[in-house]
Amino acid sequence: MAIKTSISFEGTTYNLDNKDRVAAAAAQQSPLFTKSLTTATYSVSAAESGTIFLFNRAAGVVVTLPTAAVGLNYEFYVETALTSNAYTINAASTSDTLTGMLMSWDIADVGTMTKMNESVATVAWSNPAAADHQLVTNKTTTGGLKGSYYRYRCVSSALWHVSGYNFCSSGATLATPFT
C-alpha cells in the first residue's frame, strides 16, 4: 500500500510530512483481531493485546491472562452459551488483582427497561474485592450466557480493570462472578 503524500478533508488539501504519512497509513491498517476459543484452556499472550476473544465452547473455557503490564487490554465475548462448567478468566497470579465493575442481568429482562427506583432482583452490579483475581461464570447466578462481554485493561503492574455486561439465567438469584 502506497503512503499518501496529501489528504483532502472538507474541500481543503493537506500536505503530509513523513510522520503524518506513517500515522495515516497505520490508522488505515489497524483491524480488530478476533480469536475463537474452542479448547478447555487457553493462555493469552502479551502479543495478543487488543484481541477480542470469543468464547465458543459450551463446556466452558479457562483463560489465563499474561503477567500484568500497563497497557495490555483484552475483550471477551460469549458467543456460545454455557451448558456445563464455566467460562473463567484468571489473572496470571494471585498478586495480579482486579478492580472495576460488571453489570449483570437476568436474561428474561433483555429487551426491557428496569427503572432504578424499582425493587428488583434482576439487575446487579458486581465489584471485585481487593484480593479477587478471577472471573468465574456458571451460566446461572454468575452469568456467562450468550451476549456476555468482559473487557480487561491493565492499569498498573499488578491491577486489571474489568468492565462489561453479564447475562444470567432467568429467575436466578444474581451473584458476583469475582473470586
ChimeraX attribute file (.defattr): number of C-alpha atoms within 10 A of each C-alpha:
attribute: neighborCount
match mode: 1-to-1
recipient: residues
	/A:1	5
	/A:2	6
	/A:3	14
	/A:4	15
	/A:5	14
	/A:6	12
	/A:7	13
	/A:8	9
	/A:9	7
	/A:10	5
	/A:11	7
	/A:12	7
	/A:13	10
	/A:14	11
	/A:15	11
	/A:16	16
	/A:17	11
	/A:18	11
	/A:19	8
	/A:20	15
	/A:21	18
	/A:22	14
	/A:23	13
	/A:24	16
	/A:25	14
	/A:26	12
	/A:27	10
	/A:28	8
	/A:29	10
	/A:30	8
	/A:31	10
	/A:32	8
	/A:33	11
	/A:34	15
	/A:35	13
	/A:36	15
	/A:37	20
	/A:38	16
	/A:39	14
	/A:40	15
	/A:41	14
	/A:42	14
	/A:43	13
	/A:44	17
	/A:45	12
	/A:46	16
	/A:47	9
	/A:48	16
	/A:49	17
	/A:50	18
	/A:51	17
	/A:52	20
	/A:53	22
	/A:54	18
	/A:55	27
	/A:56	21
	/A:57	21
	/A:58	19
	/A:59	16
	/A:60	26
	/A:61	21
	/A:62	20
	/A:63	24
	/A:64	18
	/A:65	21
	/A:66	19
	/A:67	19
	/A:68	23
	/A:69	17
	/A:70	14
	/A:71	14
	/A:72	21
	/A:73	21
	/A:74	19
	/A:75	19
	/A:76	23
	/A:77	23
	/A:78	24
	/A:79	20
	/A:80	19
	/A:81	21
	/A:82	24
	/A:83	14
	/A:84	12
	/A:85	16
	/A:86	22
	/A:87	28
	/A:88	20
	/A:89	22
	/A:90	21
	/A:91	23
	/A:92	19
	/A:93	15
	/A:94	13
	/A:95	15
	/A:96	23
	/A:97	24
	/A:98	29
	/A:99	22
	/A:100	16
	/A:101	17
	/A:102	22
	/A:103	17
	/A:104	25
	/A:105	25
	/A:106	23
	/A:107	21
	/A:108	13
	/A:109	15
	/A:110	10
	/A:111	7
	/A:112	7
	/A:113	7
	/A:114	13
	/A:115	8
	/A:116	8
	/A:117	6
	/A:118	7
	/A:119	8
	/A:120	10
	/A:121	12
	/A:122	19
	/A:123	18
	/A:124	16
	/A:125	14
	/A:126	18
	/A:127	17
	/A:128	21
	/A:129	13
	/A:130	10
	/A:131	14
	/A:132	19
	/A:133	23
	/A:134	22
	/A:135	22
	/A:136	20
	/A:137	26
	/A:138	20
	/A:139	23
	/A:140	20
	/A:141	21
	/A:142	25
	/A:143	29
	/A:144	33
	/A:145	26
	/A:146	19
	/A:147	14
	/A:148	23
	/A:149	23
	/A:150	21
	/A:151	18
	/A:152	23
	/A:153	23
	/A:154	22
	/A:155	17
	/A:156	14
	/A:157	14
	/A:158	18
	/A:159	21
	/A:160	26
	/A:161	17
	/A:162	21
	/A:163	19
	/A:164	17
	/A:165	18
	/A:166	29
	/A:167	29
	/A:168	28
	/A:169	20
	/A:170	15
	/A:171	14
	/A:172	17
	/A:173	15
	/A:174	23
	/A:175	16
	/A:176	19
	/A:177	22
	/A:178	22
	/A:179	15
